[in-house]
Amino acid sequence: MNARLPLRDPNAPVGAIARASAESPDLKVSFEFFPPKNQKMEDKLWASIEKLAPLSPDFVSVTYGAGGSTRERTHRTVARMVEETSFAPAAHLTCVDATREEIDQVAREYWDAGVRHIVALRGDPSDGIGEAYTPHPDGYAYADDLTEGLKKIADFEVSVSAYPEQHPESANWSVEIDNLKRKIDAGATRAITQFFFSPDVFWRFQDRVLDAGIDIPIVPGLMLQPNFNGLARMSKMCGVSVPDWYAGLFDGLDKDPVTRDMLTATLAAELTAELRDRGSDHFHLYTLNRAEIASSVSRILGLHTRGKAAAVS
């Protein structure tokens, strides 16, 4: 006789997304923002920050334009986060079109402002993605050089980038993994991935990383872009594969932003659920300075309950 299965609690959630929302003391989320270009965008950014603050992110990162094109705006945004929020901000720094002295000065200004975490990147070529990258003759050539320089200035925590589908400029996987190892040897303690759409993409990359003896946390990056046309352009530039099924879900929704937002949040939540089933416990959300989708994904992950608990305690 078959053993009787216990009756399921009718109030209990089901499915992969529900499993993702189960409480986990180790679950972390981080958010990425970009510095605003005008007052309207600044108001939107700080409204988003206010909405996301109760979710208690592990850190928030602020991007930095090529050649320091957003230097002052990035610094102002990060400094305000330190002064006015409970966030732990991570400021982006790139190697493009700047001398070592200029970058070192920016790093010192961040340290003096209370910033202890830097996302160190080579950066996109000043002529645009896809164009040839030429290191500044007096600058840091690549992210590993930048990471090493930052660690000499102060005891920064340094995060770097990783590419589950290989950086478009890498000749092969051996070059890709060796580059990541150099950044770690220079002092990086975390890698945040380029966005991707299939968990298999991340798992295959994670296997390559583990086979290479790399044991720092590899944080999956999730792009929360509901404008599919914009997402497709971005993916093409970055060498990211967009599955046909993903494109099909957004077909005919150009004039339906509500449905696009819902789909984006649901698909991101499903991806995090699958990744959590295989042990991922930190997710980096590329918010595009919009709180709604990031908030929805974080709620599905169960972070809203943690925020309430922190507020009560």
Buried (B, 14 or more C-beta within 10 A) or exposed (E): EEEEEEEEEEEEEEEBBEEBBEEBEEBBBBBBBBBBEEEEBBEBBBEBBEBBBBBBBBBBBBBBBBBBBBBEBBBBBBBBBBEEBEBBBBBBBBBBBBEBEBBBEBBEBBBEBEBBBBBBBBBBBBEEBEEEBEBBEEBBBBBBBBBBBBBEBBEBBBBBBBBBBBBBBBEEEEEBBEBBBBBBEBBBBBBBBBBBBBBEBBBEBBEBBEEBEBEBEBBBBBBBBBBBEEBBEBBBEBBBBBEEEBEEBBEEBEEEEEBBBBBBBBBBBBBBBBBBEEEBBBBBBBBBBBBBBBBBBBBBBBBBEBBEEEEEE
